[in-house]
């Protein structure tokens, strides 16, 4: 799907599979950065640290910048899937992964939405990482994420 536009004939080349494999390996390594903390925590009981906002970068803007790029990516991937432009949808996911790799930690709510938009392209990997976030139900039972136009 990444090799080119869906509606154009492309000569098959097994050498190009290396890039896809590397991308999937990079996504898999993101599990080392996953945290259950949230960029938008719900109020928790007294004495709980659950309501602490995760700071991903020294400037403390990791959540804001990551969330902005995530919503931009959700919009792009959603539109590209509708238009059957799978190669550009995957390219947008790669851009997001590049930025996620730069972070020390990735908030659970960011990772969840990323996995939801990754799932159509890498179902087994997305499902495995979804379960790693503590979900017992399949990722494919979840609703497609909506982007917030104010965050784009």
Buried (B, 14 or more C-beta within 10 A) or exposed (E): EBBBEEEEEEEEEEEEEEEBEEBBEBBEEBBEBBBEBBBEBEEEEEEEEEEEEBBBBEEEEBBBBBBBBBBBBBBBBBBBBEEEBBBBBBBBBBBBBEBBEEBEBBBBBBBBBBBBBBBBBBEEBBBBBBEEBEBEEEBEEBEEBEBEEEBE
